[in-house]
Each structure stands twice: as structure tokens, then as C-alpha cells.
Amino acid sequence: MSKIIKAHSLTGRITDGLMRASFKAVKRNRGAAGIDKVSIKMFEANLAENLRALMRDLKSGSFQPLPLRRHLIPKNETEFRPLGIPAVRDRVAQEVVRRLLSPIFEPLFHPASYGFRPGRNCHMALEAVLKLHEEGYQSILDADIKGFFDNLPHQVIMQAVAERVADGNILRLVEKFLTSGVMDNGIFKPTTIGTPQGGVVSPLLANIVLNHLDWQLDHAGLRFVRYADDFVVLCQSQDQAKEALALVQQVLEQRLGLQLSREKTQVTSYGKGYAFLGFSLSSRSRRMRPKSVKKFKDKIRELTPRKHNLDASRIEELNRVIRGTAQYFATRFFTGREVFHKLDSWIRMRLRCMKTKRKNTNDNKKLRNKVFDRLGLLTLESFCVHRP
């Protein structure tokens, strides 16, 4: 077995250029202020001095991140996903560490891992899944890790990073990001487990940890596609899928201190269909999953209450949501055009209600579709027509 070569003296690679590039990346991703209420714009107003002070703290080992600001986003009608929003200064520090670690771990990652990696995206993961179906892999282990980001033990993360990194200062920085704590309604809560959703470095840490699972599946001769903590194992029989389930459970529980969600994990088939990365995939169709349709409608409802006026700025906001959804779903393999058609009709109905302050089918004759065309309203269906 070849000796593992570890990366030393990464701290020495923290330069003015790396600090500036890291800030630019944080600015591109936008995002809200942390608990210190310092926005990206405020941080940028005194950029040179802020970056110089941050670089000094990072290199000397005196850097101490602020607690995260807790923000809850709806997961479904009853559950919320907790996001931890770091201060802008801490996001820059995380981006610096991410840029130092990524070149070390990227070459080690499995080719079937697509999430948060350079030159890879959701559509490539979906294309890979469909290609395997075409090759005859019809049985599926549709796996869901129970609260992955919330339940990932810090010891497991640190051990996985330390396998390839020997710079004590960088390892301590990673640990500080993990243990910075959260301010929830003005109360400080320590973080003793998990990696914060919303942290810049969290997706990379997730890939580093789950890379072990990837290679265990590979060594067992199994085909799979993973996007962060969302993955499917594609098999040639139901028995093989059940064996894959046993292997995944074993690796997660014994090596990573995690568990599969019993309610959301299932052995199924391509004929019956399953959900992956926002799509409902089956041998008959590839369309928006009901959850994705609901999420889209909720966004549209927020923008089209009857009490508001229908004006150019409202159309612009709607177009942003429509464009984003259409560009994601209207792929080469998408078969849900009729769903798009119905959603377009539903959006126009909402806009007629805004205009007339009531819901009445007679208004369809007064406000015909060409009125919305003149206003510049995009349609989901048009993206199906014009896609390559």
C-alpha cells in the first residue's frame, strides 16, 4: 500500500491575491449579513484594511469566527431547514480555506460524485443516471441520509481532512468553523455536531467525508450517482439493490456515524419511478416532481397577491422565477411540457386576479394572452420550444 503524502505548510499559501480572490467569490454569491450586521457592501468599503487584518489573523492562528446567525427556510409544510449564516469576514476566511483544500481533495473524489465540484452540475448527474438506466440498470436504491449536515460528527470530518492535511493551523481553522456556535433568537448555542448548511466550506467537507462511501460502493462493483448528500445506487436486480442498502447502512453507521432515513430510503425500480434532484424519473417520463411544482407555485403566489398592482417590476420578478425554473427543468430529456402549459395558464389566472382584484373566468376574454405577451411575460413552455 503506497504511503499517503500529506500537504504541509498550507498557511504559507495565504497571500494578498488569495484573499482578494476569496472576497470576490463571496461577493458573487451575495448573501445576507451575519450576526455582526456587516453587509458585503460595508465590508468592501474598507476592503484593503479588512483583508489585511483577516490575513494576519488567519496566518497567526488568532482568527476566531463569530457565531452563525440562525435562519430557517421551509423544507415542507411542517419542517424547516436551519441555515447558519456566517459573518461576511468569516465567509471570506472559509473561502480561503476551501481554496487551499480543494486542489488537495479534488483529484481523490470519485467520478460519480457531481455536487459542488468544478465543471460539474445537477444536469450532468441526471444525465449519468439516465445513461445507466439505458444500459439496463433498472433497480434503484433511493437513499436519504438522516439530517446529514446536522448529524455529521466533527471527529469524522476532522479525521477525513487530517488524512491528507498536516498543517495544524489549517486543521484548527476547520475545527473553529465547525464549533463557532449559533445565535438563535439572541441565545448562543454551541455546535458540537454537524457542519452548518450555509457555510462556504460545508459542501467540500461533505464531499470529503462521503468520498469514503463512494469508493466503498465502487469496490463492491456498484454503480451510483451522488450529488452532495443526495444519491442513488443503480442495480441490475432488486436483490443487488438490497445488498447495496446493507452496505450503505454499514459504511454510514460504522465509519461515518450517520444513519439512513427509514421513511425516505427505498428500494424501487425505474418502472415505478423515483425522485432525484427535483425531477420525478421513470421509464415513462422525466418531469418536475410534485414537491418542485409546489415550491414553484409558492414563489409565484408570493409575487402575485391580489392586493398588489400588476406593473413592469412585478413582471420582471416573475420572469426571474420562471426563467430559473424553466432553465433547470427544460432539459434535453424533459417530458413534462404539459405540466409547463398548465402552470403558464395558472400564472396568467393569478395575474388576471391581480389586475381585476377578483377571480372570474369571464376576465379571460378581457385580458387575453397577447396582453401578457406585450407586457413581456415569459412562459415556461417557450423554453421547451427553444431548447437545443
C-alpha positions in Angstrom: 0.0 0.0 0.0 1.5 3.3 -1.1 2.2 5.9 1.6 -0.2 8.8 1.8 1.5 12.1 1.1 0.1 14.9 3.3 0.0 18.6 2.5 2.2 20.7 4.7 2.6 24.5 5.1 -0.7 25.5 3.5 -0.7 28.6 5.7 2.2 29.9 3.7 0.0 29.9 0.6 -2.3 32.6 2.1 -1.4 35.6 0.1 -2.9 39.0 -0.8 -4.1 37.6 -4.1 -5.8 34.6 -2.5 -7.6 37.0 0.0 -8.8 39.2 -2.8 -10.0 36.3 -5.0 -11.8 34.8 -2.0 -13.6 38.1 -1.3 -14.7 38.3 -5.0 -16.2 34.8 -4.7 -18.1 35.7 -1.6 -19.4 38.9 -3.2 -20.5 37.0 -6.3 -22.6 34.6 -4.1 -24.2 37.6 -2.4 -25.9 36.5 0.8 -27.1 38.4 3.9 -25.0 39.8 6.8 -24.1 37.7 9.8 -24.7 38.5 13.5 -22.4 41.5 13.3 -24.8 43.1 10.7 -21.8 43.9 8.4 -23.0 43.5 4.8 -20.8 42.7 1.8 -21.0 46.4 0.8 -19.9 47.6 4.2 -17.0 45.1 4.3 -16.0 46.3 0.8 -16.0 49.9 1.9 -12.7 49.3 3.8 -11.6 46.2 1.8 -7.8 46.5 1.8 -7.6 47.0 5.6 -10.2 44.3 6.3 -8.5 41.7 4.2 -5.1 42.6 5.6 -6.3 42.2 9.2 -8.1 39.0 8.3 -5.0 37.6 6.6 -2.9 38.4 9.7 -5.4 36.6 12.0 -5.5 33.5 9.7 -1.8 33.2 9.4 -1.0 33.8 13.1 -3.7 31.4 14.3 -5.5 34.1 16.2 -8.6 34.0 14.0 -11.9 33.4 15.8 -15.1 33.2 13.9 -18.3 34.8 15.1 -21.3 32.5 15.9 -23.6 31.9 12.9 -26.9 33.7 12.5 -29.8 31.2 12.5 -32.2 31.4 9.6 -35.0 28.9 9.0 -36.2 28.1 5.5 -39.3 26.0 4.8 -38.4 22.4 3.9 -42.1 21.3 3.6 -45.4 22.3 5.3 -44.3 21.1 8.8 -40.4 21.1 8.7 -37.8 23.8 8.4 -34.2 23.6 7.3 -31.9 25.5 9.6 -29.3 27.6 7.8 -26.3 29.1 9.6 -25.3 32.4 8.1 -21.6 33.3 8.9 -20.4 36.9 9.1 -19.0 38.2 5.8 -15.5 38.2 7.3 -15.9 34.5 8.2 -17.3 33.7 4.8 -14.1 35.1 3.3 -12.0 33.1 5.7 -13.9 29.9 4.8 -13.4 30.6 1.1 -9.7 30.9 1.7 -9.6 27.5 3.4 -11.8 26.0 0.8 -9.5 27.2 -2.0 -6.5 25.7 -0.1 -8.1 22.3 0.5 -10.0 21.8 -2.8 -6.9 21.1 -5.0 -5.7 18.5 -2.5 -9.0 16.6 -2.3 -10.5 17.2 -5.8 -8.2 14.6 -7.6 -9.3 12.0 -4.9 -13.0 12.3 -5.5 -14.9 9.6 -7.3 -16.1 10.3 -10.9 -19.7 9.6 -9.9 -19.7 12.5 -7.4 -21.2 15.6 -9.0 -22.2 18.1 -6.3 -20.2 21.3 -5.6 -17.3 20.3 -7.8 -15.7 22.4 -10.6 -17.1 21.8 -14.0 -19.9 19.6 -12.7 -23.6 20.2 -12.1 -27.1 18.6 -11.4 -27.8 18.1 -15.1 -24.7 16.0 -15.5 -25.7 13.9 -12.5 -29.1 13.3 -14.1 -27.6 12.5 -17.5 -25.4 9.9 -15.8 -28.4 8.3 -14.1 -30.4 8.1 -17.3 -27.4 6.6 -19.2 -27.1 3.9 -16.6 -30.9 3.2 -17.0 -30.3 2.9 -20.7 -27.5 0.3 -20.0 -30.0 -1.9 -18.2 -29.7 -0.7 -14.5 -33.4 -0.8 -13.7 -33.4 -1.4 -9.9 -32.7 1.5 -7.6 -31.7 2.1 -4.0 -33.1 5.6 -3.5 -31.2 6.6 -0.3 -31.6 9.5 2.1 -29.2 10.2 4.9 -31.0 11.3 8.0 -30.1 15.0 8.7 -26.7 14.7 7.0 -25.4 18.2 7.6 -26.9 18.4 11.1 -25.7 15.0 12.3 -22.2 14.6 10.8 -19.8 14.1 13.8 -17.0 16.7 14.0 -14.5 13.9 14.7 -15.3 12.2 11.4 -14.8 15.4 9.5 -11.6 16.3 11.2 -10.2 12.8 10.7 -11.1 12.8 7.0 -9.4 16.2 6.5 -6.3 15.2 8.6 -5.7 12.1 6.4 -4.4 14.5 3.7 -3.5 17.7 5.6 -0.7 18.1 8.1 -0.8 21.9 8.6 -2.0 22.2 12.2 -3.1 25.9 11.7 -5.4 24.9 8.8 -6.9 22.0 10.7 -7.6 24.3 13.7 -9.3 26.7 11.4 -11.6 24.0 10.1 -12.4 23.0 13.6 -13.1 26.6 14.6 -15.6 26.9 11.7 -17.4 23.7 12.9 -17.5 24.8 16.6 -18.3 28.5 16.2 -21.8 28.1 17.6 -25.1 29.7 16.6 -27.1 32.7 17.8 -30.7 31.7 17.9 -33.1 34.4 19.0 -30.3 36.1 20.9 -29.3 33.0 22.7 -25.9 31.4 22.0 -26.0 27.7 21.2 -22.7 25.7 20.9 -22.3 23.5 17.8 -21.0 20.1 18.9 -22.1 18.1 15.9 -22.8 18.8 12.2 -21.5 21.2 9.6 -23.6 24.3 9.0 -25.8 24.5 5.9 -24.9 27.9 4.6 -21.2 27.6 5.4 -18.9 28.2 2.4 -16.7 25.3 3.3 -19.5 22.8 4.2 -20.1 21.3 0.7 -16.4 20.5 0.4 -16.3 18.9 3.8 -19.4 16.9 2.9 -17.7 15.6 -0.3 -14.5 14.8 1.7 -16.5 12.6 4.2 -18.8 10.9 1.7 -15.9 10.1 -0.6 -15.2 7.1 1.6 -18.7 5.8 0.9 -18.3 6.4 -2.9 -15.2 4.2 -3.0 -16.7 1.5 -0.9 -19.6 1.3 -3.3 -17.1 1.3 -6.2 -15.0 -1.5 -4.7 -18.3 -3.6 -4.3 -18.8 -3.2 -8.1 -21.9 -1.0 -7.7 -22.9 1.9 -10.0 -24.2 5.1 -8.3 -24.6 8.8 -8.8 -24.1 11.2 -5.9 -24.8 14.9 -5.6 -23.7 16.1 -2.1 -25.8 14.0 0.3 -28.4 13.1 -2.3 -27.5 9.8 -4.1 -28.9 6.8 -5.9 -27.4 3.3 -6.4 -28.4 1.8 -9.7 -28.5 -2.0 -9.8 -29.4 -4.9 -12.2 -31.7 -6.6 -9.8 -33.8 -6.0 -6.6 -31.5 -8.4 -4.7 -28.4 -6.4 -5.6 -30.2 -3.2 -4.6 -31.0 -4.8 -1.2 -27.3 -5.8 -0.8 -26.4 -2.2 -1.7 -28.7 -1.0 1.1 -27.0 -3.2 3.6 -23.5 -1.9 2.5 -24.6 1.7 2.6 -26.0 1.3 6.1 -22.9 -0.4 7.3 -20.5 2.3 6.0 -22.6 5.1 7.3 -23.2 3.7 10.8 -19.8 2.1 11.4 -17.5 4.6 9.7 -19.3 7.9 9.5 -21.6 7.9 12.5 -24.7 8.5 10.3 -28.0 6.8 9.6 -30.3 6.4 6.6 -33.8 7.8 7.0 -36.2 4.8 7.1 -39.1 6.8 5.8 -37.3 8.3 2.8 -35.0 5.4 1.8 -36.5 2.8 -0.5 -35.6 0.0 -2.9 -37.6 0.7 -6.1 -37.5 0.4 -9.9 -37.2 2.7 -12.9 -40.6 1.4 -13.9 -42.2 2.6 -10.7 -40.2 5.8 -10.7 -38.4 7.8 -8.0 -37.3 11.4 -7.2 -33.8 12.8 -7.8 -32.6 16.3 -7.8 -36.0 17.9 -8.2 -37.2 15.5 -11.0 -39.6 12.6 -11.0 -37.7 10.0 -13.1 -39.4 6.9 -14.5 -39.3 4.7 -17.7 -42.3 6.7 -18.9 -41.4 10.3 -18.0 -38.9 12.8 -16.7 -40.8 15.7 -15.2 -40.9 18.1 -12.2 -41.6 16.2 -9.0 -44.7 17.4 -7.2 -42.5 19.0 -4.5 -40.8 21.1 -7.1 -44.1 22.1 -8.6 -45.3 23.2 -5.2 -42.2 25.2 -4.5 -42.5 27.0 -7.8 -46.2 27.8 -7.2 -45.4 29.1 -3.7 -42.8 31.5 -5.2 -45.4 32.7 -7.8 -48.1 33.1 -5.1 -45.7 35.4 -3.1 -45.3 37.6 -6.1 -49.0 37.7 -7.2 -51.3 38.7 -4.3 -54.4 40.5 -5.4 -53.7 43.5 -3.2 -50.6 44.4 -5.3 -50.7 46.1 -8.7 -49.5 44.5 -11.9 -46.6 46.6 -13.2 -43.3 46.2 -15.1 -41.3 45.5 -12.0 -43.6 42.7 -11.0 -43.3 41.1 -14.4 -39.6 41.3 -14.1 -39.6 39.5 -10.8 -41.9 36.8 -12.2 -39.7 36.4 -15.2 -36.7 35.8 -13.0 -38.5 32.9 -11.2 -40.0 31.5 -14.5 -36.6 31.7 -16.2 -34.7 30.0 -13.4 -37.3 27.1 -13.2 -37.5 26.6 -16.9 -33.8 26.6 -17.5 -33.3 24.0 -14.8 -36.1 21.6 -15.9 -36.4 22.1 -19.7 -33.5 19.8 -20.5 -33.0 17.5 -23.4 -34.6 14.7 -21.5 -37.6 16.6 -20.0 -41.0 15.2 -20.8 -43.2 17.5 -18.7 -44.3 20.0 -21.3 -48.0 19.7 -20.5 -47.2 20.5 -16.8 -45.4 23.7 -18.0 -48.5 24.5 -20.1 -50.8 24.2 -17.1 -48.5 26.2 -14.9 -48.4 29.0 -17.5 -52.2 29.1 -17.6 -52.3 29.2 -13.8 -49.8 32.1 -13.7 -51.9 34.1 -16.1 -55.0 33.4 -14.0 -53.1 34.8 -11.0 -52.2 37.9 -12.9 -55.8 38.5 -14.1 -56.9 38.3 -10.4 -54.2 40.9 -9.6 -55.5 43.2 -12.4 -59.2 42.8 -11.7 -59.0 42.1 -7.9 -61.3 39.1 -8.3 -61.3 35.6 -9.8 -63.7 35.3 -12.7 -63.4 33.2 -15.8 -65.0 36.0 -17.9 -61.9 38.0 -17.3 -60.0 35.6 -19.7 -61.8 37.3 -22.6 -60.9 40.8 -21.3 -57.3 40.0 -20.6 -56.2 37.8 -23.4 -52.8 36.0 -23.6 -51.4 38.6 -26.0 -51.8 41.3 -23.3 -49.3 39.4 -21.2 -47.1 38.9 -24.3 -47.0 42.7 -24.7 -46.1 43.1 -21.1 -43.1 40.8 -21.7 -44.2 37.9 -19.5 -42.2 34.8 -20.2 -43.8 31.3 -20.4 -42.3 28.1 -19.1 -43.4 26.3 -22.3 -41.4 28.6 -24.6 -38.2 27.2 -23.1 -39.3 23.7 -24.3 -39.7 25.0 -27.8 -36.4 26.9 -28.0 -34.2 24.4 -26.1 -31.5 22.8 -28.2 
